[in-house]
């Protein structure tokens, strides 16, 4: 099977269910940005990671594929059921946030993204996640996406922030505070 199909040469792509849409449509931007976030997390996992963080990011990467499928499939689709982000996925993120943040120093000032290379990439992932969230919020204004994709991305960006701080602590990389 060839990797190229030539069906997108006219600037369109297929949603799950077969409907063709322009590649510049908001839905495509949204799940494309989720895919970009998944790639950033793949870069993070290629670095020397604590096994605990690697296992967590592995699960999140799989959840991001579910989120991409969820966003690529309009709720009105009559095709067979597709995986969707569930409340339990959100609870999983909340539990991880609580566990990792409990090990971080309390934060009372804004910090600049950075520190170790891995922490910097986690911060980068956080900003890509926030962009994906903004796109999904815009999409939800026009189409029924449900609330779970928005909530999931909101929690994930929080988790990536907490993880970036945790990684800096583990690598003994100091945080830099925003100086006004």
N, C-alpha and C positions, 0 to 999 in steps of 0.2 A: 504494500500500500504506500502510495506517495504521500509525503507530508504536505505538499501543496495541492490545492483543489481548484484554484483559479476562480472560485465562486465569489471571492471577495474583491476581485479586481475592479469591480464597479463601485467600491466604497461602501458595500453593504456586508452585513454578517447575519447569521441566523440566531434567533433566540431559541431556547429549548421549546420545542413544539413546532418549529419550522418557519415561523414568521420572519421575514427578512426586514431588517432595519438599517438605517445609516450608521456607520461606525462612529459618527460624532454625536450620536444621541446620548442623553444623560445617563440612561441605564447602562450603556456600554462604558461610558466614562467611570461610572460608579464601580462596576465589577472589574474593570481594568485597573483601577486604583487599588482595589483589594488584591489583585494579582501582583501589582507592584509591591505592596506591603509584604506579601508572602515571599517575594524574592529578597527583600531586605532582611527578613527573618532567616532566610536561607543563608545569606552572607553571615549573619550572626552565628548561625549554627556551624559554619565552616571554621570559625575561630575556636580557640581553646576555651571550651565552656565547662562550667561546673555541671556535672551529670544532672543535677536537679533542674537546672535551667534548660539544659538540652531536652530533657523529657517534656518539660512544660512547653517549650517552643515547638517540639514535634507535634504535640496534641493541637496547639494553636494553628499550626500550618494546615493540619487536616481540617480543623474547623473553618479556616478561611476558604478552603475549597467548597465546603458546604455553603458558606456565605455567598461565594461567587455563584454557585448554582442557584441559590435562593434568589439572588438579584437578577440573574439571567432568565429566570422563569416567572413571567407575570402570574399573579395569583389567579387570574382568569384562565390560565392554561388548562386545557381539558386532557392533556397527556397524563400518563401515569404519574402518581405522586412522586415528588422529588424531595430530597433532603432539605430541610429548612433549619435555620437557627432557632433553637428552643430556649426556653427559660433556664433549663438545666445547664446550657452552655454559658449563659450569663452568670449563673451561680458559681460555676467552675472558676470563672475569671475572678469573681469577688472573693472566693476562698483563697486563691493564689495571691491576690492583692493583700489581703489581711495577713497571710503567713509571711510574705516577704517584707512587707512594710513594718511588721512587728520587730524585725531584726535591724531596721534602719534607724539612724538617729532621727529624733523629731526635727521637722523642718519648720523654720519660722522666717525664712527669707527665700527670695527667688534665687534659683541656681541657674548658671549658664550651662547649656548642653555641652558635654565634653567629658574629660577625664581620660579613662582608658579607651582604646580603640573600640572595644566591644561596647562599652557604655555609650560612646558616641554614635555607633550604629543603632543601638536601641533607641536613643533619642531621635535619630533620623527616622526609624520605623514609627515612632510615636507621631512625628509630624506628618508622615504619609497617612497614618491611620486617621489623624484629625481631618486631613483633606478628604479621605474616603467618607468619613462621617458627614462632612458638609455636603458632599455630593449626594449621599443617600438621603439626607434631610431634604434637599431640593427635589430629589426624585419622589420622595414620599408626599410632597405637596401636590404632585400631579397624578400619582398612581398609588394604588394600594400595595404597599410593601410590608405592612404590619410594623409594629414598633420594635420587634426583637433585633433586626439588623442595626438600627440606630443605637439601641441600648448596648448591644454587643460591642460595637466599635467604640462607644464612649468608655466602656469599662476596659477594653483592650488598650486604649491609649493611656489610661491611668496605670494599668499594669506595666506597660512598657516604661513609663516614667519611674515607677517603683523599682523595676528590675534594673534600670540604668543606674540608679542610686545604689542598689544592693551590690551590683557588679563592681562599682567603684570602691565600695567598702571592702569587698572580698579581695580586690586587687591592690588595696591600700593606695588608691588613687584619690587625691583630695578633690572635693567639690569646690568649684569657683562660684562665688556669690556675685550676683548682679550689683554693681556699684553705681549709684545714681550721682 
